[in-house]
Structure formats: C-alpha cells, structure tokens
Amino acid sequence: MKFELKKHPYVDRTFWVLYFALIAVAVVALFSATSSLVFVEGNPIIGPITRQILFLSLGCALAYGVQFLPTRFMTLVGYLIFAVALILVYSLLWKGNPFAVTINGATRWIKLGVTFQPAELAKLGLLVVVADLLTKGTTEEEKHRYFLWTLALTVVTCFPIMVSNLSTAVLLAGIVFLMWILARVPWKKILIVAAVALAAGVAVYMIGEFGYVRPGRKATGIFKRITVWARRVDDFVAEKQKPDHAEFKLTDENRQRSIAKVAVMRGGKTPFGVGPGNSQERDYLPLAYEDYIFAIIVEESGIIGALFLIFIYLAILFRACFASTKFSGDQRAMLTVMGLALMITCQAFVSMAVSVGLGPVTGQPLPMISHGGTSAIVTSLYFGMIMGVSREQEQMRARQESSALESEQDAPEIKL
C-alpha cells in the first residue's frame, strides 16, 4: 500500500514516524519471541510473524483511512463501538455463552469467525465517549450531570472487564481519572471518587486474601479469579521482602517473572544485549511473545534497546501534548487525543514495569509490539484517531490564519 502523505499537508508526519518505528520493533522482536508459539503449533518459524504482519498491515491501512475522517464522525463511531463492545463484554459473564473463549483460566475472548478481545474495543469506545461528555456542559449543573455520566459509564464498563482482567479495568479507570484532571473537573469530586475506588480495591483484596487464599478455599462464579489477584499481590510483596541469599524455588506461580528477570539480567551485561536472535530465555519464558516481550527485547538489545523503546512511547505522549496546545481551545479534541495517547503510553509502561519485576503480574500487552491481532488493530485505530483529530485541528487553524490575513489585507488604509 502506497502512503502518499505529501499530498496531505496537514497530516501529522511525526506520529507516522513513531507508529512505523513501533511496527519495525514489533517485527524484529517477534522473530525472536515466537519460538515457543512455533513449537506448539508445529508451523514454520515464519508462520506467526506472517500472521502478525498481516494484522499490522490491516491496522496500518485502518490508521491511514481513519485519519481523514471528520472528528464528529469519529465520535459517532466511538459511541457505536462502545455500545457493541459493552454488550460483548457483558456476554462473557454468561456462563453458557457459546462464543466465549477461555484461555489460561480467563474468559476474555469472543469468537465470531475471528477471535478477539471485546475489552480492547470497550477501552477505545469509552475514552471517546468520556472525551465527548466532559465537553458537553455549559452550566455548572450540566457539567456535574455529565461528570456523573462519565463516572457511571466507567463503572459499568470496568466491572465486566475486571472479572477476567483486573489490570485492564484499573488501567482504564486510571486513564479516565487523568481525563477528569485535564478537563478540570473539581478536585473535590475527583478525590471522593479516588477514595471510594481505593477503599473498594482494599476490600476486594481483603476478601480474596482472608476469605479464600489463606483458608485455602476456591472461589467460584464471576469472581473466581479473586484468588489470582490476591496471590499475585502476595507473591510480589513476598519476593521484594526476601533477602538476596534466600533459597529460590521455581514454581508455576513465579515462572514468568523469574525467567523474565533472567532475560533482563543477560541483556544487562552489555549495553547492546546479546544481539538479535540470540535470546535463550525465549524458549523457557511462557508467553514471551505477548505479556513479557519487553524482557526479550532487553535481553537481545540491552539498555540501548530498552531506552529506545521507552523514548518512542514517551515521544507519543509528548507529541500529543504538543499537538493539543495548538487546538484553539477545542477541549473535546484535546481530551480525545490525550486520552488515547495516555492509554498507549501508560499501558506500555505498565507492561514494561511488569517485565522487569517492578510490579505484580498483570497480563498487559506491549502496544503494537506484543503478539495479538486485536491489540495491534485497536492500537492502530488509536493512532488513526489521534492523527485525524490533529489533522483537522491543524487544517482549521490554517484556515483561521488565512482568513485573518485576508481581512488585514482587505482593510482600508487610513492616511493621517
């Protein structure tokens, strides 16, 4: 596909450079990280890479097309995506759902011809809806009402996601929290919601810890993963408190993060790591091509590769901030761009932190890089919408400047 960006002077080329940089990193990293997937499926080594390149190509085409859509149309599509995704994520709570797919004890996928995660679509839709609702009110009463709408929709969206993927629900709620701050919602409201959410989180942990984990009981129903959440927090805290000389035993619970640490340690021996294709831990690290792909990147490219990837994600956020400063007071455009950029960057840093042992296991993929079609396509839609809003705002600003210049030229000259 030929991308003739020169014909479109208002296209944000910086975002395209960052987008293609992530795609390049993804292709190189997946060549090394998918060895276990190749072994399980019994396919040639190029098989998973070819499939992922197809997903990335589809995402690239979508991003290119979406950037030329009017932002109001994007908002309408966002509402539609949100409504459909909400129905799908709640359908996963139905025990007899014939389209639900369970992997590793978590029911996060829907199979309708293709297998995808509706939670990824729900994230995209909610951010667009929240950005729109936060800018609708004109009076204080209306602003308060729309704030309550964003709060209610966030709770309604995060609840079914939390059942199978707590980290995604917490991350999504955190991004909405940041959008409230950007929208200048009164701090009193934000702090009250934060306090209630923190209390609810502590209560859920206490129920899981003292109601199930310590008594050795097995949770059932929609909260069957409550013991998983509690154990992950317990294991992370216990590991941090353990002295360096303590005896270590590899178990199913600590296998992922332990092997990931070994990969990071091998990569840290030299600034450039062990070199592309020379990873050893990829064959032992479960899901090395998904949740822990950053550990393989560090192993093969060292601190230089890690810093380069961190720079790309930070550049996405900084570019979004810079673009937002030129939006001529359009708060909806600013919130849309910042919400989507914050989701990409924050998810990336959560994934990287877990890979190097700075947080409990969460299962967050590295945006655009981890193996998975849903994540690649939805993240591409993030980029497309960000670039679309930026393009339209830049075009509007150019028209305003042109009109102002013409008005100055047409003004009659006053002679003194």
N, C-alpha and C positions, 0 to 999 in steps of 0.2 A: 504493500500500500504506500502511495506517494503522498507525503505530507508537505504541501506547498504553502508553508507559513508566510513566505514573502508576500503573497497576495493579500494577506490579512494583517495590516499594520498594527492592530490593537491586540493581537494575540500575545499572551504573556510567555515569551520565549524562555524566561528564567525557570518557570515552573516546568516547561517541557524538558529543559536540560536536567533538572533534578529528577523528573519522572523517568527519563531514559537511563539516568545513572543508576536508579534503583533496579530497573529491568536488567541492566548489564550485570550488576552484582548478583541478582537473583539467578540468572542463567549460570554464572560461574560457580556460585555456591551450591546450587542444586546438582551440578555434575558430581560434586564430591559427596554430598549429603544423602543421596538417594540410593546408596548401595544396598542398604537393608531392605528398602522397598523393592528393588530389583530382585533380590534374593527371594523374598516372599512370593512375589508374583511370577517369578520364573521367566521374566521377559528380558530382552536385550537391554543393556545399560542405557541406551538412548531412549527407551520407551517412556519412562516418567518425565524425562526432560522434554521430549517432543510434545507430550500432552500439556505440560505446563507452559511451553512456548505458545501453544495454540490458545490457552486461556489468556496469556499475557497479550497476544496479538488481538484477541477479541476485545480485551479491556482497553487496549490502545485505540482501537477503532471507535469504541464507545466514547472514550475520553475526547477524541478528536471531534466527534459529532456533537456531543453534549455541549462543548464549549461555545457553539454557535447558536444555542437555543436561548430565547429570551428568558430572563430570570423569573418572570412571573409564571411562565410555563413550567420552569423547573420546580417552582414552589407547588404548583398544582400536581405535578408528577410526584413530588415528595409526599404530599398528603395521600395520594393513591398508593404509593409504595408502603407508607406507614400503615394504612388500613389493611392491606393484604397481608403484610408481614405480621401484624398483630393477630390476625385470625390464625395464621400458620403457627406462630409460637405458642398460642394457647391450645392449638390442636395437639401439640406434643404432650400436653398434660393428660390427654385422653389415653387411657391405658390400652384400649383396643384399636388405636389408630393404625390402619394397615399401611400407611405411607411413612410412618415414623421409622427411623433407623437408629439403633443403639450401637455405639462403639465405645469400648473400654468402660462400660457401665454408665455412660452418659447418653441421654437421648436428645441430641442437638440437631439432627439432620432430618430432612424431608426428601423422599424420593418420588419425584413426579417426572418420570422419564430420565431426568438427571438428578443427582444427589446434591443438595445444597443446604446451607445453614440459614434459616429464616431470621435468626438473630442478627446476622450481618445486615440484612435489609432493614430490620427494625431500627438498628442504630442510625443508619442513613436517614430513614424517614423521620425519626424523632427529632434529630438535630435540625432538619429543615423546618419541621413544624414548630419547634420551640423558637427558632430564629424569627419566624413569621409572627407568632403570637405575642412575643415580647415587644413587638413594634406596632401593635395594633391600637393600643390605648392612647387616648389624648388627655383624659382627665385622670386624676389620682384613683378614682373609683374604678374606672375601666382598666387602668394598669394593674390594680390589685386583682381584679377579676381574671385578667389574662395570665397573671402570675400564678394564680391558683390553678388555672387550666394547665399550665406547663408542669406544675407540681403533680397534679393528678395524672396526667398522661405519662409522666416519667415513672411514677409508682406503678401504674397499670402495665407499662412496658417492661420494667425491670423485674417485676415479680415472676412471670413465667420464664424469663431468661435465667434468673437466679436459681431456679430449681435444678437446672442442669449445668449452669456455668456462672458461678458466683462472681468470678473476676470480671467477666464481661459486663454484668449488671452493675457492679461497683464502678467500673471504669466509665460506663455510660452515664451513670448518675453524677460522677465527678465532673465530666465534661459539661453537663447541664448546669451544675453548680458554678463552673467558671463562666459560662454564658450569662448567668444571672449577674455575676460581678461585672462583666463587660457591659451589660445592659443597664447597669446602675440601679439594680433592684435594692431597696433599702437594706442596710446591713442587719437590722433587727430581724427581718423576715428570713434572711439567709442563715443567720446564726441559730435561729429557732429550728429551722429545718435540719441544719447540720447536727444540732444537739439531739434531736429526735432520732435521726438516722444513726448516730453513734451509739445511742442507747439501745436501739433495735439490734445493731450489729453485735454489741456485747451480749445482749440477751440471747441471740441465736447461738453465739459461741458457747455460752454457759449451758444452754440446753443440750447442745451437741456433746460438750465435754463431760458434764456431770450426769446427763440423762442417758447417754449412750456409750461414749468411749470408755470411761472409767468403769462403769458397771459391766461392760462387755456386751451390751445389748446391740441388736441390729435394727437400724432404722428402716422403715418401710414407707410406702406411699410416695407422695410428691416430695417429701423431704428425706428421701433415702440417702442422699449424698451429704447430709449434715455431718455425718461422722467423717467423711472425707475432708470436709472443710476444717473441722476441728483438729484432725490428725496432722494435716499439713502445717497448721499453725504450731502445734505442739512440736513436731519434728524440726521445724525451722528454729524455734526458740531453743530447744534442747541442743541442737547442733552448735548454735552460737555459744552456748554456755559450756560446752565440752572442751577440756584442755587439749592442746595440740598433741600431747603424747598419749592421749587416751586410746584404748583399743578400738579399732574400727571394724565394723562388720557390714558387708554389702548385703542389702536386703531389697526386696521388691519395692519397698516404700522409698528408699533413698537412692535407688539405682540411677535414675535420671540425673538428679542434681550432682551426684558423686562423680559419675563419668563425665558430666559436663565440666566439672571443676578440673578433672584431669586434662581434658582437652584444652581448657583455658591455660592451665599451667604449662603444657607443652608449647603452646603458642607464645607464651610469655618469655620463653628462653632467649629469643632473639626478636628484634624489632619487627622483622618481616615474617615471623612464624616459621612453620616447617615447609611452606611452599604449597601452591595449589595442587590438589590431587594427592597430597602426601599424608592426609589425615589417617590416623589409626583408630581413633575413638568412634568414628562414624559407623563402624561395624558393630559396636557394642552399645552405643547410645540409642535407647528407644526413641522413636520419632525424631531422629536427628534432622530430618528434612522439614519438620514443622516447628514445634514449640522451641526446640533447642538449636536451631540452625545457626544462631549467633555464636554459640560455643565452637562450632566447626569453623566458622569464619575466622574467629580469633585464633584457633589452632593453626590454620593454614596461612593467615596473613598477619598475625601478631598484632601488636599495639597500633601499627600503622593502619592496617585494615580496619581495626575497631574504631579508631579516631576518624577515619574517612567516612565510615557509615554513620557515626554519630553526627559528623558535620553535615551530611546530607539531610538527615531528619531535622536538625536544628535550622538548617537553611530554609527548609519548607515552612517552618513556623515563622522565622524572621521575614521571609518573603511575603507571607500572608499579612504580617503586621505592617510591613512597609506599604503593601498594596492597599490595605484598609485605610491608611492615612490619607489616601487620595480619593476617597469615595464621596466627597462633598456632603458629608453629614447623613448619608443613607445608612441608617442603623441596621436595617434588615440585611443589606448587602454585607456590612461589616460582620454581623453576628453569624451569617451563613458561612462566610469564608473562614472566620476564626474558629467556629465550632468544628468544621470539617478538618481544618489544619491541626487543631488541638487533638482531635481524635487520632489522626495519623501519628503525630509526634508522641503523644502520651502512651499510646498502645505500643509504639516501638520501644520506648524507654522501659516500660513495664516488662516487655519480652526480654530485652537485653539484661535488665537487672536480675531477672529470674535465672537466666542462662549462666551468669557469673556468680550466682549464690547470694545475691543481695536481697532476695525476697522469697517467700514461700512459693511452691509450685502453683502456677495459675492456668497454664494452657493457652496463653495469648500468643497468636502467631505474629511473626515479624512482618509488618505491612509490605506487600509487593514481593517479598523475598521468600517467605515460608511456602512450602508446597501446599496447594489447595486452590481450586478454581473459584469458589465463592469469594474468598478473601481477595484474590487478585482482581476479579471483575468489579467488586464493590469498591475497593480502594481506587481503582481506575475511575469509577464514577465520582468519587470524592474529588480527584484531580480535575476531571472534566467540569464539574460544577464550580469548583474554585476558579478555574481558568475562565469559565463562562461569565461568572459574576465580575471578575476582574476586567475581562474584555469589554463588557457592556459599560461598566463604570468609566473605563478609560475612554471609550468612544463618546460617552455623554460629556465627559469633561472637555474633550477636544472640541465638541460642538459648541459648548458654552463659551470656551475661549475664542473660538472663531466668530461667534455671534457678538461677543463683546468687542472684538477687534473691528468688525464691520460697523458696529454702532459708533465707535470712536471715529472711524473714517468718514461716516456719513454726517456726523455732527457739523453744523455750520461753524465756520471760522469767525471768531469775534475779533474785530480790529479795534484797537484802542487808539 
